[in-house]
């Protein structure tokens, strides 16, 4: 199995890379189905990690103690598939609102960027920090953050024999004409191994995560 090479770089801004296209395209010869499966990592925010609430005092969970609420939004990703690696870049906005105070203030929040293989295997994780600057008299602030990942193109590409099984023409009357290729455990496992996700979210402590889950 080809090695997986993953790295991250977090920054306030970065040059965006050209997008992926035509990766693992699957087209029904009869013209009825056209599916594009990109080898580039899919981008998502895991459940309950897209926002964070700060309290004052920190131990309180009373709504009257809410200090700052921040949300990750506007995820944008690009992917360069030239060469032997898939270089993905992501930028996102963090929108925040404070409940009280009129003086200028800075709030720094940690976030994570993780690459997951097959839906459950974490192959890399890095932490970054984004700083929100509330101007004097303003209740809202916005900041942008960014990160990148590099995944081995070979690891994210379907083996040729699996690709043939998925794309093989099937005629009415064939024994397997109505059988979904993904019903084959070996095909399903190969597709899973070649599937990567790039996940972005706030790095929450246990209390913050519990608050998001149970509110």
Secondary structure, DSSP 8 states (H G I E B T S, - for coil): -------B--BS---------STTEEE-TTSS-EEE--SS-EEE--TT-SEEEEESSTT---GGGEEEEEEEEEEEEEEE-SSSEEEEEEEEEEEEEESS--S-EEEEEEEEEEEEETTTEEEEEEEEEEEEEE-TT-SEEEEEEEEEEEEETTTTS--HHHHHHHH----TT-TTTT--GGGSHHHHHHHHHT-EEEEEEE---HHHHHHHHH-
